[in-house]
Amino acid sequence: MRNKMFSIVALAAVVFMNSCGNGDTKNENESTEAAPQSMIKDTPKDDGQGIGKFKDVTLTALDSKLAAEGMAIFESKCAACHKTTDQKVVGPGLKGVTTRRQPAWILNMMTNPIEMTQKDPTAKELLAEHLTQMTFQDVSDEQAKQILEYLRQNDADETTAEAKK
């Protein structure tokens, strides 16, 4: 009985304390308007370039030497999770990636995958679809450019092969 009475008194105290100060009077400094969306969370504008240091990347003619170097790096750092076909392994198949994504987006995904999957809408969708976070493979900016060139060559080869059919 004593414990029950204590619980009732404690509950009444909590209710009383929560109701104090909740009247209709408002502090002059309080705002009744919601904070602007930009103040609530950092939502970057989706410009298709992703999140990272690469912006407005201009591509030149395909460089087969750079692509060969990119293939070697791809095989050592990327091939465990990706294929250059449309086959999904751990991550998505990369066939046609250079036609679907801007060069800056691809480079940012290779060099900044964690932040990309946290903030970039396309990368978020890929994470939700494949359910595996892409890890940073210690790819330098130069290596990322070489891998991009390899992916460009792969997509060019696919386009050429389909055109011959």
Beta strands, then each sheet from edge to edge (+ up, - down):
end
